[in-house]
Amino acid sequence: MLEIPHDIPHWLRRERKNQGEEERPYREFDVSLEHLEPSEKRAVGYLKDATKIVGEISDIQKDTPEFSYPADASDEELIAAFQNNDSLRSPYTRVIRKPDRSLSALPYHQHFKVQLADISRHVNRAADATTDPLLKRNLHLLSEALINDRYQEQELDWVGQRRPTTINAIIGPKESYNDEKFSIKGDYLAAVGILNEPLTDKVQELIDWMVRIQRQRKDPKITARVDDTLILAGAIKDFEWTACTYPNDPQDAKNYGSKITIFNTMHKDVVRRKIIPTIKAIFTEDSISEFSDQELSEASLVWLTLHEGSHPLASYPDETERLRSYYHTVNELQCSAMGLSVAYQLYERRVLTHKQLEMVLAIHLARIFVDYGEYELQEKRSLKPYALGSVINFDYWWNQAELKPKNGKLVLPDPEQIIGATETLTGYLDYHARASSFTDVKSFVNRHDNFRRLSFANPALKPIFPMDTRPLVV
């Protein structure tokens, strides 16, 4: 029996203490705007006002029981209804039950008419204020999309911008992680940031390497930007996402390209508050003694870039329809595994050093524990796709790569030891993403959904993760 230390990462203790405190529906960061012209500062102010209202809409979505579908609607009834009425399957509608018991689609722009009118007005004012023609055009398109739910033109205009604008605004019902039935219905979110040019150049160089490495698989067009984020709302704030990639539609991504946005201020905060303390809690001291906090932060940016850059490579046109509630679990895990495989190939090409590769692996393992810890301890139920993927990943590595505990903690595995298991896992996930049915992927998930591995493997974290044998999948 391994001895159980009691070193709980401070971020978990702090969040326990703050549990139940009232939260604002948005989060702001202190970022200097001194270098902006007065007109651009005014545009930023209007976009921040818009973001705060987006946070209010997001809270309504979260706080409304069965917001996306009627409580009494079975999966079978909904699937049949989707086939007869495309609007029911739209990301931008609620499915409601009419008095005659039939199902009807209520468009978001009607349901949130008052709030969206205010958001649209703020975005339009920002468009009028800015002197940047690319930003002005895109914000005017966004202002219109918010009140008619037709976002494609605006999103593709944003993706195709010939240069990164100084100000960046992402607003709309763009993610579906809270749709636990079909992974379709959009959750409102918003992010406003200022371009960080040095980090953008660094990240784009990594993406260009990744595209060259993966060209035989697909030939994606991917651009990236790093923003010093001013304000976040909705799913980005709730999940504490550190990046996003759009468009989500695989056909649009293939035809028009994809754009990655990294939220630098959020990323630095998450690394400082969660990732580094967790690394120090789960690994033996001699495994990580040569890693400085700054080096780990830089390695986390590498991990994040390669994970996000994998999204355009890991999506297939009918994947959401086939995998339904397992779509995000498969997709996120596939992107993480693919990103690690690319990291190893970058090491082989001497783009990354062996030490950097080790740190990327440490970041990945720490994220496994963070994602599951937040799901289980903080009861953030919408994190289930990440938590489930973490358990599958850990169980797979435990069986295939022989992760080793020592004195109640993990020994950081040699990257060469883990990469074979990672590439095998990537192959299985790619098969499920391309061709698997809902029943097949459920069977795969259940085979590896073994929480006992995650808790028994590291008794140092027993105070964080209650010992339990319940699977995540019911």
PEJOVEN-V283698 format. One record per run of one state. SS is the DSSP state (~ for helix, > for strand, _ for the rest). FROM is the first residue (numbers start at 1). TO is the last residue. If there is no record, write none. Layout:
SS:FROM:TO / SS:FROM:TO
This chain:
_:1:9 / ~:10:18 / _:19:25 / >:26:28 / _:29:37 / ~:38:63 / _:64:74 / ~:75:84 / _:85:85 / ~:86:89 / _:90:92 / >:93:97 / _:98:102 / >:103:107 / ~:108:111 / _:112:112 / ~:113:129 / _:130:132 / ~:133:145 / _:146:151 / ~:152:159 / _:160:166 / >:167:175 / _:176:186 / >:187:195 / _:196:196 / ~:197:214 / _:215:221 / >:222:234 / ~:235:239 / _:240:242 / >:243:246 / _:247:249 / ~:250:256 / _:257:257 / >:258:263 / ~:264:282 / >:283:283 / _:284:284 / ~:285:288 / _:289:292 / ~:293:309 / _:310:310 / ~:311:313 / _:314:318 / ~:319:348 / _:349:353 / ~:354:377 / _:378:380 / ~:381:400 / _:401:404 / >:405:406 / _:407:408 / >:409:410 / _:411:414 / ~:415:435 / _:436:437 / ~:438:448 / _:449:450 / ~:451:457 / _:458:458 / ~:459:461 / _:462:474
